[in-house]
Amino acid sequence: MLRVSEVVKTFYPGTPNEVRSLRGVSFTMEPGSFTNVIGTNGSGKSTMLNAVAGVFLVDSGRVELAGDDITGWTEHQRARRIGRVFQNPFSGSAPTMTVAENLALAARRGMSRGLGWSLSTTLRGQIAERLRSLKMGLEDRLDNPIGNLSGGQRQAITLLMATWHKPDLLLLDEHTAALDPRSADQVIRLTHEIVAQDRLTTLMVTHSMQQAVHLGDRILMMHKGEFVADLSGSQKARLRPEDLLSRFDELRRRDQLTPAVGDMLEKLYV
């Protein structure tokens, strides 16, 4: 279970550049649930994800994971319990290391490390088997530097790395936004398969209304550092992408947003 309670985060407090990114954010995720977070640029959704990951310490509030208070834990400490896939396909892996070496590091996460060679014949076989399940032919490219792969291939491997040990929480930070449509569809399919197979508790930030509607069991909408909608169950099941777009239009009218922001909202329907 993930429990976020009254989390507040302000950047550059007391200066002309002060930004109140999170304003008392609270939500709970049950084990095995899949929640999508949507919102306009600057709404606080990525800040919220970073607060859970431990990229920075929050000003106030509490973050609990699987019964433990992790509010004061560093990002490194949380990484033992949290898997994460970033928006940039080149984040989360070492480009000059081979596919097999990157996955070997993921397999050894949280374990003691000596001076011996970690990529044994047994582990190499396990890596090949897991890559084969992706159906991308990557099991035949174990010795290729991961930096030579396409963005979609690399993101698929990063997803595999993040979920190797079935983390208590999987964070997906717009992990298909930088991919071409075909690669994005492929990575989303793999995401659905891995999350469903291992029943991973998953929190995904996305700009895609299609993904938000068709993936997961809940949608949280953020605006100005707060949640303004929480949609699940039959309410989410009836949603169409255009329904979410209408909600953004309502926010635009309510706050009298500029035409430039309005144009950005239109691009959310992808």
C-alpha positions as CSV (number, residue, x, y, z in Angstrom):
1,M,0.0,0.0,0.0
2,L,1.1,3.6,-0.8
3,R,-0.3,6.3,1.5
4,V,0.5,10.0,0.9
5,S,-0.8,12.3,3.5
6,E,-1.1,16.1,3.4
7,V,2.2,16.5,1.4
8,V,3.3,20.1,0.8
9,K,6.3,21.2,-1.4
10,T,7.2,24.8,-2.2
11,F,10.2,25.6,-4.4
12,Y,12.2,28.9,-3.9
13,P,10.1,29.9,-0.8
14,G,10.1,33.6,0.1
15,T,11.4,34.7,-3.3
16,P,9.8,36.2,-6.4
17,N,10.2,32.8,-8.0
18,E,8.2,30.9,-5.3
19,V,6.2,28.0,-6.7
20,R,3.7,26.1,-4.5
21,S,3.9,22.8,-6.3
22,L,2.1,20.5,-3.9
23,R,-0.6,21.9,-1.6
24,G,-1.5,19.2,0.9
25,V,-1.8,16.3,-1.5
26,S,-3.3,13.1,0.0
27,F,-4.2,9.8,-1.6
28,T,-4.0,6.0,-0.9
29,M,-3.2,3.2,-3.3
30,E,-4.1,-0.4,-2.4
31,P,-1.7,-3.3,-3.3
32,G,-2.0,-4.3,-7.0
33,S,-3.9,-1.1,-8.0
34,F,-2.9,1.0,-11.1
35,T,-3.5,4.7,-10.8
36,N,-3.0,7.3,-13.7
37,V,-2.2,10.9,-12.9
38,I,-3.1,13.5,-15.4
39,G,-2.9,17.3,-15.4
40,T,-1.8,20.4,-17.3
41,N,1.9,21.4,-17.5
42,G,2.8,22.8,-14.1
43,S,-0.1,21.1,-12.3
44,G,2.3,19.3,-9.9
45,K,2.0,15.7,-11.2
46,S,5.7,15.1,-11.8
47,T,6.5,16.9,-8.5
48,M,4.2,14.5,-6.8
49,L,5.9,11.5,-8.4
50,N,9.3,12.9,-7.4
51,A,8.1,13.3,-3.8
52,V,7.1,9.7,-3.7
53,A,10.4,8.6,-5.3
54,G,12.4,10.7,-2.8
55,V,14.1,13.0,-5.3
56,F,13.7,15.7,-2.6
57,L,12.3,15.8,0.9
58,V,8.8,17.3,1.3
59,D,8.2,20.4,3.4
60,S,5.5,18.7,5.4
61,G,3.3,15.6,5.2
62,R,4.0,11.9,5.2
63,V,4.7,9.2,2.7
64,E,4.2,5.5,3.7
65,L,5.0,2.4,1.6
66,A,4.0,-1.1,2.6
67,G,3.5,-0.1,6.2
68,D,6.8,1.8,6.5
69,D,7.2,5.6,6.9
70,I,9.6,6.5,4.1
71,T,9.2,10.3,4.4
72,G,12.8,10.8,5.5
73,W,14.3,8.1,3.3
74,T,16.7,9.2,0.6
75,E,16.0,8.4,-3.1
76,H,18.7,5.7,-2.9
77,Q,17.0,4.0,0.0
78,R,13.6,4.1,-1.6
79,A,15.0,2.7,-4.9
80,R,15.3,-0.7,-3.1
81,R,11.5,-0.8,-2.9
82,I,10.5,1.4,-5.8
83,G,11.0,0.8,-9.5
84,R,10.9,3.7,-11.9
85,V,10.8,4.3,-15.6
86,F,11.6,7.8,-16.8
87,Q,10.3,9.8,-19.8
88,N,13.7,9.8,-21.5
89,P,14.6,6.4,-22.9
90,F,18.3,7.2,-22.1
91,S,17.7,7.5,-18.4
92,G,17.7,4.6,-16.1
93,S,20.4,2.6,-17.9
94,A,24.2,2.8,-18.7
95,P,24.6,3.4,-22.4
96,T,28.1,2.0,-22.8
97,M,27.3,-1.2,-20.9
98,T,25.8,-4.1,-22.8
99,V,22.1,-5.2,-22.6
100,A,23.1,-8.2,-20.4
101,E,25.3,-6.1,-18.1
102,N,22.5,-3.5,-17.5
103,L,20.1,-6.3,-16.6
104,A,22.7,-8.0,-14.4
105,L,22.9,-4.8,-12.4
106,A,19.1,-4.8,-12.0
107,A,19.1,-8.4,-10.9
108,R,21.7,-7.5,-8.2
109,R,19.8,-4.5,-6.9
110,G,19.8,-4.5,-3.1
111,M,22.2,-7.4,-2.8
112,S,25.8,-7.3,-1.5
113,R,28.4,-6.8,-4.1
114,G,31.9,-8.3,-4.1
115,L,34.7,-8.3,-6.6
116,G,33.5,-11.4,-8.5
117,W,32.0,-11.4,-12.0
118,S,28.2,-11.1,-11.5
119,L,27.1,-12.1,-15.0
120,S,27.2,-15.9,-14.5
121,T,26.0,-18.4,-17.1
122,T,22.9,-19.0,-15.1
123,L,22.0,-15.3,-14.8
124,R,22.8,-14.8,-18.5
125,G,20.2,-17.5,-19.3
126,Q,17.6,-15.9,-17.1
127,I,18.2,-12.6,-18.8
128,A,17.8,-14.1,-22.2
129,E,14.6,-15.8,-21.1
130,R,13.1,-12.6,-19.8
131,L,14.1,-10.7,-22.9
132,R,12.5,-13.4,-25.0
133,S,9.2,-12.6,-23.3
134,L,9.3,-9.1,-24.7
135,K,9.1,-10.5,-28.2
136,M,11.4,-7.9,-29.6
137,G,14.4,-10.2,-30.6
138,L,16.5,-8.6,-27.8
139,E,17.6,-12.0,-26.5
140,D,19.9,-12.2,-29.5
141,R,21.5,-8.8,-28.6
142,L,22.8,-9.5,-25.1
143,D,26.3,-8.3,-25.9
144,N,25.2,-5.1,-27.7
145,P,25.8,-1.8,-25.9
146,I,22.3,-0.7,-24.7
147,G,23.0,2.8,-26.1
148,N,22.9,1.4,-29.7
149,L,19.3,0.3,-29.3
150,S,16.2,2.3,-30.4
151,G,14.3,4.4,-27.9
152,G,11.5,1.8,-27.8
153,Q,13.8,-1.1,-27.3
154,R,15.7,0.7,-24.6
155,Q,12.5,1.7,-22.8
156,A,11.3,-1.9,-22.9
157,I,14.5,-3.0,-21.2
158,T,14.3,-0.2,-18.7
159,L,10.8,-1.4,-17.8
160,L,12.2,-4.9,-17.4
161,M,15.0,-3.6,-15.2
162,A,12.6,-1.6,-13.0
163,T,10.3,-4.7,-12.4
164,W,13.0,-7.4,-12.2
165,H,12.4,-7.9,-8.4
166,K,8.7,-7.0,-8.3
167,P,9.0,-3.7,-6.4
168,D,6.5,-2.6,-3.8
169,L,5.7,0.3,-6.2
170,L,6.3,1.0,-9.8
171,L,6.5,4.6,-11.0
172,L,6.0,5.4,-14.7
173,D,6.9,9.0,-15.5
174,E,5.4,9.7,-19.0
175,H,7.5,6.7,-20.1
176,T,6.1,6.7,-23.7
177,A,6.1,10.5,-24.3
178,A,9.4,10.5,-26.1
179,L,8.7,7.5,-28.4
180,D,7.1,7.3,-31.8
181,P,3.5,6.0,-31.9
182,R,4.4,2.5,-32.8
183,S,7.1,2.2,-30.1
184,A,4.8,3.8,-27.6
185,D,2.0,1.3,-28.3
186,Q,4.5,-1.6,-27.9
187,V,5.8,-0.3,-24.6
188,I,2.3,0.3,-23.3
189,R,1.4,-3.3,-24.3
190,L,4.5,-4.6,-22.4
191,T,3.6,-2.3,-19.4
192,H,0.1,-3.8,-19.2
193,E,1.4,-7.4,-19.5
194,I,4.1,-7.0,-16.8
195,V,1.9,-5.1,-14.4
196,A,-1.0,-7.5,-14.7
197,Q,1.2,-10.6,-14.5
198,D,3.0,-9.5,-11.3
199,R,0.1,-7.5,-9.9
200,L,2.3,-4.5,-9.4
201,T,1.1,-1.4,-7.5
202,T,1.6,1.2,-10.3
203,L,1.5,5.0,-10.4
204,M,1.7,6.4,-13.9
205,V,1.9,10.1,-14.9
206,T,0.7,10.6,-18.5
207,H,-0.3,13.3,-20.9
208,S,-2.2,10.8,-23.1
209,M,-5.9,10.7,-22.5
210,Q,-6.1,7.4,-24.4
211,Q,-3.7,5.8,-22.0
212,A,-5.5,7.3,-18.9
213,V,-8.8,5.9,-20.0
214,H,-7.8,2.5,-21.2
215,L,-5.1,1.6,-18.6
216,G,-5.4,1.1,-14.9
217,D,-8.4,1.3,-12.5
218,R,-8.2,4.9,-11.4
219,I,-7.5,8.4,-12.6
220,L,-6.4,11.3,-10.5
221,M,-6.5,14.8,-12.1
222,M,-4.2,17.5,-10.7
223,H,-4.4,21.2,-11.1
224,K,-2.3,23.9,-9.3
225,G,-0.8,21.4,-6.9
226,E,-4.1,19.7,-5.8
227,F,-6.3,16.8,-6.9
228,V,-9.4,18.1,-8.5
229,A,-10.9,14.8,-9.6
230,D,-10.6,11.1,-8.5
231,L,-12.3,8.7,-11.0
232,S,-12.5,5.0,-10.5
233,G,-14.9,2.0,-10.8
234,S,-17.9,2.5,-13.0
235,Q,-17.2,6.2,-13.3
236,K,-13.9,5.5,-14.9
237,A,-15.2,2.6,-17.0
238,R,-17.6,5.0,-18.8
239,L,-15.0,7.6,-19.5
240,R,-13.9,8.5,-23.0
241,P,-10.8,10.6,-23.8
242,E,-13.0,13.5,-24.9
243,D,-14.7,13.5,-21.4
244,L,-11.3,14.2,-19.8
245,L,-10.6,16.9,-22.4
246,S,-13.9,18.5,-21.4
247,R,-12.8,18.6,-17.8
248,F,-9.6,20.4,-18.8
249,D,-11.8,22.9,-20.8
250,E,-13.8,23.5,-17.6
251,L,-10.6,24.3,-15.7
252,R,-9.5,26.6,-18.5
253,R,-12.8,28.5,-18.3
254,R,-12.8,28.6,-14.5
255,D,-9.3,30.0,-14.3
256,Q,-9.5,32.1,-17.5
257,L,-6.4,30.6,-18.9
258,T,-4.6,32.2,-21.8
259,P,-5.1,31.1,-25.4
260,A,-1.6,29.6,-25.4
261,V,-2.5,27.3,-22.5
262,G,-5.7,26.5,-24.2
263,D,-3.8,25.3,-27.3
264,M,-1.7,23.1,-25.1
265,L,-4.7,21.5,-23.5
266,E,-6.0,20.6,-27.0
267,K,-2.8,18.6,-27.6
268,L,-3.7,16.4,-24.6
269,Y,-6.1,14.5,-26.7
270,V,-3.6,12.1,-28.3
